[in-house]
Amino acid sequence: MQTLRAMIDARRLPHAMLFEGQQGCGTYTLAVLFAAQVLCQGQPAEQAERIRRQVEEGSHPDLRVVTSGERSSISVDEVRAIIEDIYLRPNEGEKKIILIGGAGEMTPQAQNALLKVLEEPPEHALFLLTAESRQALLPTVLSRVVCFSVLPPSPEECIEHFAGLGQGGGETAFAAHLFGGAIGSVARYLSEEEGPALQAKVQAALDLLGALAQRRLSAVAAALYRPKNRDEMGALLEELTQLLPYCQRLALGKVPPFPLRMKADGEIVNLNTEALYREIARGRVSLQRNCNLSLLQASLSDRLARAAHEGGQ
């Protein structure tokens, strides 16, 4: 943050910046705070407080925001809508800011629409992008942004943070290690609003791993056929991808056991996680290529059962 603050103070900002980092590690929050700091530049204290409040509320006249939210992509029309007035002078300060949260979810057409502005941006324009990985952006777009990697705190630091909020215990420790210390993800997992749904997804993935460990093929098939659409299937494969590294570390005694309320058989630690990860990755690629969902579920049921004990494990 010191580097970013120095850039603001020196008034040496690039026209486009990308904050990349795993989901929940704070890239979007950082982008919002940075936008507020830029718009507060040179303003008296009272005005600065108003500006920060407007930025947090998304109501500042010199800030336009678009995010993917619950949707799987950001369309070209959405991008065109937020950049249409970028050539007009700022209403209050020196900069007009476009913030695109989840920029990696922009369609290729949307990225090309953004590229046209990035090639010849007006002097007062500042584009702030967030993404889990810079590789999600087209090389032509990436060549015109300055990238900053945002790392989450360690799981131990994350646990300490939530303990200070009165949210200690095994559930917090499990979530902190599962999400690699990403405070935003842990907060959602523990929240009353989003927590139950997220915990149910983790439990579904654990049930599938348990069935694989015990060679209960009918239960494996039932778990894989439970998702009714592509989004639900993608969510299950994503949870499996997150759980496999946890299972590896659990086998080595490097992470706490699963919370008692979660039924996770000890045999899970004997799974061939590398082979499973390979087949899950293939499944995710097939989903992206619009393969038939039923055929994918049938194929994965067989492939995961074989991979789970590949090499005699």
Steps between C-alpha positions, in 0.01 A plus 500: 500500500796733560598470133147583391477798736834631370368479144198709598706758687740536207209519254670233294213263434481271196177506302415139589582281800421137575480355852526122478457247778300196604132541574436652840850643551384862470575611145163668454513665843848629420379640166214684672731644767748604233226668296389694808857608573546624143176697505583646843835633376540865598157523665440641852415252774123558492483457123724194516265330746203566270693364201598181682140443602378554143762262362402229748134550406579506129341843458799722421446679165858433385493126570332237282493138615412169339548151647410151391314439828313169488522490121764306313612783270511875435351583161621743236186711552579541870853613425385743231242644740756591767761643266267708284556816707871449573590773252301761697695702755474394868220661700708579809866399505781419262403143414205305371523135603365180345510202739444154351475232768563148376653628178601146412129430445478748212417333170762537224268753333479700823877496539545623144256784567708597804819470297387771259488748788824377659686558174429875508357590843420859594744654746248502785401130464598232751398136455516269802457128431488203735545135407606172654775471239643731237495203262122542472554820299588520133872564441412822317311629805764375742771689313326827583452457875736510798454186711512471879478159670300490824596220738271383781625480859615161627230269642642565846468878454148450368406292806643771726296764316171317556592411858524873562143528373382226735480239224763250606465123513531197275263624232706815451829307496361260241377783276824697537707205378246397235499847342872561545456790743271701268310708754213587266430134420519400866265783596243380246540141617432601862222750428135436576398612151737314268649247741236224490505480119881499484526242776249279317717512187808399700303218665383371160859487379610325820223243460624426149860460618383270779308285252808482277719401795262219597444389138124555528445539127124553520553787746769647271259494206218646709720789615611579146148484358361726774595828321212591269677753281845605386542766770427250778739249346769766472450590866543136607821462300631827643438382857677173424795694361522699825465195724766281341799710616341510846481120499867480402603724788266314736683175423824671605348640818548859385137615530226449759251215447161561347243652740311235694169584335649407161503131426842440348633146519865463594559294185482824301866564576590182306350623172728560203443875502728570205310262273168639622613856436597402145156355424315788667702747292401309186138520609518876549650543154219290352244721674658810349474338158123451540508122508180308574443511877362146533787354300751690715339374820511139376860533384616665823331234711721235342817708468497630858435152640805370312720800583420490872695175545740528208833337576349270758408774749 
